[in-house]
Amino acid sequence: TALGLEVELQSRGLFADALSLMVGYSYTQVELEESIVGLGLKGDPAPRVPEHSGSFMLDYTLGGNGTWQGGFTVSTSYTGGSFTTFGPLIPEEDGSLSPDVLHLEQDAYWLTDVSARFGMNDWTVRLFVDNVFDEGADLWRALVDAFSPYREPYIERGVNQPRTIGLQLTWEFD
């Protein structure tokens, strides 16, 4: 069963001529309609599907005398928690339940980026900070069997980019 709702609102010039805003929210509930042998129990949520997620973006443009312009942008996004498999228990053919050792919790996380820009004629310079708060988020997790008598199973993770500060120079030409 799948149930969801997604709302996104965008505005340009509503509160100020040079101000753009965007806010978004998503609710997703996906769960098994029936128990499936070797997979999960009725009502288990779908793996890696967060129930709640959202985003917010603010952009303000500073207009100059026609040859220059500038501005700044702030954006943040939230991804809710989820799990790596359907549930902690797996139904077996004989009606019994076995623990799912691959069932791991996927924590919720926030990521925030900021940038400032200044442009003149065909040139633009942009200073940015991605992942401002240096959030260390697991984008995905999996339990890996080492297949070795010398190593225990371990958790493999895909992590986000750490805080990144940069300067970007752009030249537009025709």
N, C-alpha and C positions, 0 to 999 in steps of 0.2 A: 504494500500500500504506500502510495506517495501523496503527500499533502504539502503544499508550499505557497508562499506568498513573497513577492518581490516588489519593492517600492523604491522608486528613484525620483528625486526632485532636483531640478536644476533651475538656477536663476542667474540672469546677467542683468545688472543695473537695477535690481529691485530695491536694494538699500542704498546703493551708491552707483553712479554711472560706471565706474571702473571696477566694480566688485562682481566677481562670479562666485557662486556657491553651488555645491553639489552634495547631496546627502543620499545615501542609499542604505537599504536594510533588506535582508533576506531571511526568511524562515523556511526551513525545509525539514520535513519529518518523513523519513522513508524507513519502513520496517517490513519484516517478513509477514506475509499473510497466513502462513502455515509453517509448521516445523518441517525442516528438510534434513534428512539423514546426512550426516557428514558436513553440514553447513551451519545450521542454527535453529533456534526455537522461535515459535510464533511470537511476534512482538519485538524481537531483537532489532535494534536499529542498524541501518546499512553502514558498513565500514567506511571510514574516511569521509563521511558526510556530516559536517557540522550543522547543528540545529539552527544556530544564529550566526549571522555575519553582517557586517556593516562597513560603511566607508563615509568619509567626509573630506571635502576638498574646498579650499578657499584660495582664490587667486585675485590679486589686486594689481591693476595696471596703472603705472604712472605715465601719463602722456607728457611729452616734452613740447618743444617748439616746432615739431614736425620732422626734425632730423634725428631726434633721439627719443627713446622710450625706455621704461624700466618697469620693474614690478617684482612681486614675490608670490610664492605659492607655498601653502601648507597642506599636506594631505596625510590622512591617517586611515588605517583599515583594521578591522577586528575580524578574527576568524575564531569561531567557537571550538570547543573541545569535541573530540570524536574518539572512536576506537578503531583499531586496526583490523578487527574481524567482527562478525555479527554479534557474538556473545561469549561469555566466559565458559559456557557449556555447549557441547556438541552432541546432538542426539545420534545414537548408534542404531544399527539394524535391529538389535534385540530389544530395543526400547530403553536401554540404559543411557546414562549421560556421562560423557567423558569431559574432563577439563580441557579447555582450549589453551594450550601454552603459548599460542601466537597472539592471544587477546591482550593487547597493550593499550593503555590510555594515551590519547593524543591531546596534549594540553592546549588550551586556548592561548591566543597571543594577539598583541597589538603591534603594528609597525607604523612608524611616522617618518615622513620625509619633509624637508624644507628646502627652498631654493630662492635665490634672488638673482635678478637679471638686469642688465643694462645694455641697450643697443643703440648704435649710431650708424646711420646710413645702412650698409649691408652687413655690418659687423654686430655680433652679440656676444657678450661675455656672461657666463652664468656660474655662480658659486652655489654648490649644493651640498647638503648633508642628507644622505640616505640612512635610514634606521637610526634616527637621532638618539634614541635612548639605548642603543646597542642591545636590543632585545635578542636573546639567543633562542630562537624558536625552532622546534622540530617540525619541519614541513611534512615529513613522513617518518615512520618508525616501523621496524620489522625485526622479529626474533629470528636469528639465523642459527641453524644447527651447524656446529663446527665439523661434524663427521670425523672427529678425532678423539682418541682416548686422552690426549694431552691438553685439550682445550674444551671448556664448557661452552654451551650455546651463548651467543652474545647478541646484543641489540645493535642493529645497524640503523643509522639515522641520516636523513637528508636535512641539512640545516640551512637557514637563510643566510644572506650576506651580512657580515658584521657592519658596524657603523662605517660608512664610507664618506669621506670628504673629498670634494673634487672641484676643479675649475674647468669649465668647458668654453672653448672659443669657437664660434661659428661664423662663417662667411657665406652669404648667399649670393649667387651670381646667376645671371640669365644666360 
